[in-house]
Amino acid sequence: MLDEPDHVDGCCRVVAVAGNYRVDTGLVLVELRSVPDCPNLDRVRSALRRALTDLGLAPVVIERVGDFPSPSVLVDGVDVLGGGGGSAACRLDLPTAEDITAALRRATEPPGPAARSVTAANCCAEPGDAIRADRPERAARLDPGLRQVHQAILRHFARTGAAPQLGDIASAAARAGVELLDALRQLAADDLSAVDDADRLIAAYPFSPTPTAHTVSLGEVTVFAMCAIDALGIPFMLHTDGTVTSTDPQTGQPVRVVARGGLFAFEPSEAVVVYAASAPTGRSVDSCCSTINFFASPASARTWLADRSQLAANLLVPGQAVQLARDIFEPLLKLSAH
């Protein structure tokens, strides 16, 4: 069943203020929109970065290229210069750092007494417990020795693009004072990784040891991700730029996401993520890794889902998908290993 919120500019609880809507998550959703090859894009991108730096904010920023007034900056779905959108055209009234700062201040102010909560679908609700949005909490509960082994596995993938062999992480287990095979089995029991009957890694979320539809280029290293959300989470976890390359499973159309300097550009700009599970419980590798995918458009996603009525699914727009990926994976290597 597809669970698609009526209002999809943000994620989680939606608040209405004087007829406008904004997202109450503690973070704002920022979009930088432009037509292809806009000559003023770099100027406005710099103004946006200056505004974010001055305010000490680090929200999800999505770059979209398409038929928009160009360039435009939207904060929680509202153009910082006002107006209700429009057709593709080069703007003469470029948004300045001051315009963007003022809009960000408005968006981050606590809602006043006139604000009212409205019912909306929780776009980031888990379609069953099999999707581990609680992965940071699971990692935080690990004993320090297990956490050292977990982080050693993740860092090996990031450094080499491949799964570690037992010898590659034996020293980490020895330093932590844990038996390596027992550690691997415990990490799998917590669904922070997955192993087969021979205790070989078949997943170390967000990384896959075997080729998948989702590749992430990290400079000289390319890794495979278990699903679309995992792919988006890798740049956050490693605090680096990266390029995600995937394919719409319905149409075969390529989908590309470029993460650079904290900004995420989706190509095509209408791309979405289906966040779905085939079962309410069980290992992620069995129940949802194959069903969390990029799609080139909402229409393609709906067509794909129409033939899979057994899935519990949410349709996420870029900002929602990126924020969810950030929440799940950014903390994993920040946790103290001691």
Secondary structure as a PSIPRED ss2 file (coil, helix, strand):
# PSIPRED VFORMAT (PSIPRED V4.0)

   1 M C   1.000  0.000  0.000
   2 L E   0.000  0.000  1.000
   3 D E   0.000  0.000  1.000
   4 E C   1.000  0.000  0.000
   5 P C   1.000  0.000  0.000
   6 D C   1.000  0.000  0.000
   7 H C   1.000  0.000  0.000
   8 V C   1.000  0.000  0.000
   9 D C   1.000  0.000  0.000
  10 G C   1.000  0.000  0.000
  11 C C   1.000  0.000  0.000
  12 C C   1.000  0.000  0.000
  13 R C   1.000  0.000  0.000
  14 V E   0.000  0.000  1.000
  15 V E   0.000  0.000  1.000
  16 A E   0.000  0.000  1.000
  17 V E   0.000  0.000  1.000
  18 A C   1.000  0.000  0.000
  19 G C   1.000  0.000  0.000
  20 N E   0.000  0.000  1.000
  21 Y E   0.000  0.000  1.000
  22 R E   0.000  0.000  1.000
  23 V E   0.000  0.000  1.000
  24 D C   1.000  0.000  0.000
  25 T C   1.000  0.000  0.000
  26 G C   1.000  0.000  0.000
  27 L C   1.000  0.000  0.000
  28 V C   1.000  0.000  0.000
  29 L E   0.000  0.000  1.000
  30 V E   0.000  0.000  1.000
  31 E E   0.000  0.000  1.000
  32 L E   0.000  0.000  1.000
  33 R E   0.000  0.000  1.000
  34 S E   0.000  0.000  1.000
  35 V C   1.000  0.000  0.000
  36 P C   1.000  0.000  0.000
  37 D C   1.000  0.000  0.000
  38 C C   1.000  0.000  0.000
  39 P C   1.000  0.000  0.000
  40 N C   1.000  0.000  0.000
  41 L H   0.000  1.000  0.000
  42 D H   0.000  1.000  0.000
  43 R H   0.000  1.000  0.000
  44 V H   0.000  1.000  0.000
  45 R H   0.000  1.000  0.000
  46 S H   0.000  1.000  0.000
  47 A H   0.000  1.000  0.000
  48 L H   0.000  1.000  0.000
  49 R H   0.000  1.000  0.000
  50 R H   0.000  1.000  0.000
  51 A H   0.000  1.000  0.000
  52 L H   0.000  1.000  0.000
  53 T H   0.000  1.000  0.000
  54 D H   0.000  1.000  0.000
  55 L H   0.000  1.000  0.000
  56 G C   1.000  0.000  0.000
  57 L C   1.000  0.000  0.000
  58 A C   1.000  0.000  0.000
  59 P C   1.000  0.000  0.000
  60 V E   0.000  0.000  1.000
  61 V E   0.000  0.000  1.000
  62 I E   0.000  0.000  1.000
  63 E E   0.000  0.000  1.000
  64 R E   0.000  0.000  1.000
  65 V E   0.000  0.000  1.000
  66 G C   1.000  0.000  0.000
  67 D C   1.000  0.000  0.000
  68 F C   1.000  0.000  0.000
  69 P E   0.000  0.000  1.000
  70 S E   0.000  0.000  1.000
  71 P C   1.000  0.000  0.000
  72 S E   0.000  0.000  1.000
  73 V E   0.000  0.000  1.000
  74 L E   0.000  0.000  1.000
  75 V E   0.000  0.000  1.000
  76 D C   1.000  0.000  0.000
  77 G C   1.000  0.000  0.000
  78 V E   0.000  0.000  1.000
  79 D E   0.000  0.000  1.000
  80 V C   1.000  0.000  0.000
  81 L C   1.000  0.000  0.000
  82 G C   1.000  0.000  0.000
  83 G C   1.000  0.000  0.000
  84 G C   1.000  0.000  0.000
  85 G C   1.000  0.000  0.000
  86 G C   1.000  0.000  0.000
  87 S C   1.000  0.000  0.000
  88 A C   1.000  0.000  0.000
  89 A E   0.000  0.000  1.000
  90 C E   0.000  0.000  1.000
  91 R C   1.000  0.000  0.000
  92 L C   1.000  0.000  0.000
  93 D C   1.000  0.000  0.000
  94 L C   1.000  0.000  0.000
  95 P C   1.000  0.000  0.000
  96 T C   1.000  0.000  0.000
  97 A H   0.000  1.000  0.000
  98 E H   0.000  1.000  0.000
  99 D H   0.000  1.000  0.000
 100 I H   0.000  1.000  0.000
 101 T H   0.000  1.000  0.000
 102 A H   0.000  1.000  0.000
 103 A H   0.000  1.000  0.000
 104 L H   0.000  1.000  0.000
 105 R H   0.000  1.000  0.000
 106 R H   0.000  1.000  0.000
 107 A H   0.000  1.000  0.000
 108 T H   0.000  1.000  0.000
 109 E C   1.000  0.000  0.000
 110 P C   1.000  0.000  0.000
 111 P C   1.000  0.000  0.000
 112 G C   1.000  0.000  0.000
 113 P C   1.000  0.000  0.000
 114 A C   1.000  0.000  0.000
 115 A C   1.000  0.000  0.000
 116 R E   0.000  0.000  1.000
 117 S E   0.000  0.000  1.000
 118 V E   0.000  0.000  1.000
 119 T C   1.000  0.000  0.000
 120 A C   1.000  0.000  0.000
 121 A C   1.000  0.000  0.000
 122 N C   1.000  0.000  0.000
 123 C C   1.000  0.000  0.000
 124 C C   1.000  0.000  0.000
 125 A C   1.000  0.000  0.000
 126 E C   1.000  0.000  0.000
 127 P C   1.000  0.000  0.000
 128 G C   1.000  0.000  0.000
 129 D C   1.000  0.000  0.000
 130 A C   1.000  0.000  0.000
 131 I C   1.000  0.000  0.000
 132 R C   1.000  0.000  0.000
 133 A C   1.000  0.000  0.000
 134 D C   1.000  0.000  0.000
 135 R H   0.000  1.000  0.000
 136 P H   0.000  1.000  0.000
 137 E H   0.000  1.000  0.000
 138 R H   0.000  1.000  0.000
 139 A H   0.000  1.000  0.000
 140 A H   0.000  1.000  0.000
 141 R C   1.000  0.000  0.000
 142 L C   1.000  0.000  0.000
 143 D C   1.000  0.000  0.000
 144 P H   0.000  1.000  0.000
 145 G H   0.000  1.000  0.000
 146 L H   0.000  1.000  0.000
 147 R H   0.000  1.000  0.000
 148 Q H   0.000  1.000  0.000
 149 V H   0.000  1.000  0.000
 150 H H   0.000  1.000  0.000
 151 Q H   0.000  1.000  0.000
 152 A H   0.000  1.000  0.000
 153 I H   0.000  1.000  0.000
 154 L H   0.000  1.000  0.000
 155 R H   0.000  1.000  0.000
 156 H H   0.000  1.000  0.000
 157 F H   0.000  1.000  0.000
 158 A H   0.000  1.000  0.000
 159 R H   0.000  1.000  0.000
 160 T H   0.000  1.000  0.000
 161 G C   1.000  0.000  0.000
 162 A C   1.000  0.000  0.000
 163 A C   1.000  0.000  0.000
 164 P C   1.000  0.000  0.000
 165 Q C   1.000  0.000  0.000
 166 L H   0.000  1.000  0.000
 167 G H   0.000  1.000  0.000
 168 D H   0.000  1.000  0.000
 169 I H   0.000  1.000  0.000
 170 A H   0.000  1.000  0.000
 171 S H   0.000  1.000  0.000
 172 A H   0.000  1.000  0.000
 173 A H   0.000  1.000  0.000
 174 A H   0.000  1.000  0.000
 175 R H   0.000  1.000  0.000
 176 A H   0.000  1.000  0.000
 177 G C   1.000  0.000  0.000
 178 V C   1.000  0.000  0.000
 179 E C   1.000  0.000  0.000
 180 L H   0.000  1.000  0.000
 181 L H   0.000  1.000  0.000
 182 D H   0.000  1.000  0.000
 183 A H   0.000  1.000  0.000
 184 L H   0.000  1.000  0.000
 185 R H   0.000  1.000  0.000
 186 Q H   0.000  1.000  0.000
 187 L H   0.000  1.000  0.000
 188 A H   0.000  1.000  0.000
 189 A H   0.000  1.000  0.000
 190 D C   1.000  0.000  0.000
 191 D C   1.000  0.000  0.000
 192 L C   1.000  0.000  0.000
 193 S C   1.000  0.000  0.000
 194 A E   0.000  0.000  1.000
 195 V E   0.000  0.000  1.000
 196 D C   1.000  0.000  0.000
 197 D C   1.000  0.000  0.000
 198 A C   1.000  0.000  0.000
 199 D C   1.000  0.000  0.000
 200 R C   1.000  0.000  0.000
 201 L E   0.000  0.000  1.000
 202 I E   0.000  0.000  1.000
 203 A E   0.000  0.000  1.000
 204 A E   0.000  0.000  1.000
 205 Y C   1.000  0.000  0.000
 206 P C   1.000  0.000  0.000
 207 F E   0.000  0.000  1.000
 208 S E   0.000  0.000  1.000
 209 P C   1.000  0.000  0.000
 210 T C   1.000  0.000  0.000
 211 P C   1.000  0.000  0.000
 212 T C   1.000  0.000  0.000
 213 A C   1.000  0.000  0.000
 214 H E   0.000  0.000  1.000
 215 T E   0.000  0.000  1.000
 216 V E   0.000  0.000  1.000
 217 S E   0.000  0.000  1.000
 218 L E   0.000  0.000  1.000
 219 G C   1.000  0.000  0.000
 220 E C   1.000  0.000  0.000
 221 V E   0.000  0.000  1.000
 222 T E   0.000  0.000  1.000
 223 V E   0.000  0.000  1.000
 224 F E   0.000  0.000  1.000
 225 A E   0.000  0.000  1.000
 226 M C   1.000  0.000  0.000
 227 C C   1.000  0.000  0.000
 228 A H   0.000  1.000  0.000
 229 I H   0.000  1.000  0.000
 230 D H   0.000  1.000  0.000
 231 A H   0.000  1.000  0.000
 232 L H   0.000  1.000  0.000
 233 G H   0.000  1.000  0.000
 234 I H   0.000  1.000  0.000
 235 P H   0.000  1.000  0.000
 236 F H   0.000  1.000  0.000
 237 M H   0.000  1.000  0.000
 238 L H   0.000  1.000  0.000
 239 H C   1.000  0.000  0.000
 240 T C   1.000  0.000  0.000
 241 D C   1.000  0.000  0.000
 242 G E   0.000  0.000  1.000
 243 T E   0.000  0.000  1.000
 244 V E   0.000  0.000  1.000
 245 T E   0.000  0.000  1.000
 246 S E   0.000  0.000  1.000
 247 T E   0.000  0.000  1.000
 248 D C   1.000  0.000  0.000
 249 P C   1.000  0.000  0.000
 250 Q C   1.000  0.000  0.000
 251 T C   1.000  0.000  0.000
 252 G C   1.000  0.000  0.000
 253 Q C   1.000  0.000  0.000
 254 P E   0.000  0.000  1.000
 255 V E   0.000  0.000  1.000
 256 R E   0.000  0.000  1.000
 257 V E   0.000  0.000  1.000
 258 V E   0.000  0.000  1.000
 259 A E   0.000  0.000  1.000
 260 R E   0.000  0.000  1.000
 261 G C   1.000  0.000  0.000
 262 G C   1.000  0.000  0.000
 263 L E   0.000  0.000  1.000
 264 F E   0.000  0.000  1.000
 265 A E   0.000  0.000  1.000
 266 F E   0.000  0.000  1.000
 267 E E   0.000  0.000  1.000
 268 P C   1.000  0.000  0.000
 269 S C   1.000  0.000  0.000
 270 E C   1.000  0.000  0.000
 271 A C   1.000  0.000  0.000
 272 V E   0.000  0.000  1.000
 273 V E   0.000  0.000  1.000
 274 V E   0.000  0.000  1.000
 275 Y E   0.000  0.000  1.000
 276 A E   0.000  0.000  1.000
 277 A E   0.000  0.000  1.000
 278 S C   1.000  0.000  0.000
 279 A C   1.000  0.000  0.000
 280 P C   1.000  0.000  0.000
 281 T C   1.000  0.000  0.000
 282 G C   1.000  0.000  0.000
 283 R C   1.000  0.000  0.000
 284 S H   0.000  1.000  0.000
 285 V H   0.000  1.000  0.000
 286 D H   0.000  1.000  0.000
 287 S H   0.000  1.000  0.000
 288 C C   1.000  0.000  0.000
 289 C C   1.000  0.000  0.000
 290 S C   1.000  0.000  0.000
 291 T C   1.000  0.000  0.000
 292 I C   1.000  0.000  0.000
 293 N E   0.000  0.000  1.000
 294 F E   0.000  0.000  1.000
 295 F E   0.000  0.000  1.000
 296 A C   1.000  0.000  0.000
 297 S C   1.000  0.000  0.000
 298 P H   0.000  1.000  0.000
 299 A H   0.000  1.000  0.000
 300 S H   0.000  1.000  0.000
 301 A H   0.000  1.000  0.000
 302 R H   0.000  1.000  0.000
 303 T H   0.000  1.000  0.000
 304 W H   0.000  1.000  0.000
 305 L H   0.000  1.000  0.000
 306 A H   0.000  1.000  0.000
 307 D C   1.000  0.000  0.000
 308 R C   1.000  0.000  0.000
 309 S C   1.000  0.000  0.000
 310 Q C   1.000  0.000  0.000
 311 L C   1.000  0.000  0.000
 312 A E   0.000  0.000  1.000
 313 A E   0.000  0.000  1.000
 314 N E   0.000  0.000  1.000
 315 L E   0.000  0.000  1.000
 316 L E   0.000  0.000  1.000
 317 V C   1.000  0.000  0.000
 318 P H   0.000  1.000  0.000
 319 G H   0.000  1.000  0.000
 320 Q H   0.000  1.000  0.000
 321 A H   0.000  1.000  0.000
 322 V H   0.000  1.000  0.000
 323 Q H   0.000  1.000  0.000
 324 L H   0.000  1.000  0.000
 325 A H   0.000  1.000  0.000
 326 R H   0.000  1.000  0.000
 327 D H   0.000  1.000  0.000
 328 I H   0.000  1.000  0.000
 329 F H   0.000  1.000  0.000
 330 E C   1.000  0.000  0.000
 331 P C   1.000  0.000  0.000
 332 L C   1.000  0.000  0.000
 333 L C   1.000  0.000  0.000
 334 K C   1.000  0.000  0.000
 335 L C   1.000  0.000  0.000
 336 S C   1.000  0.000  0.000
 337 A C   1.000  0.000  0.000
 338 H C   1.000  0.000  0.000
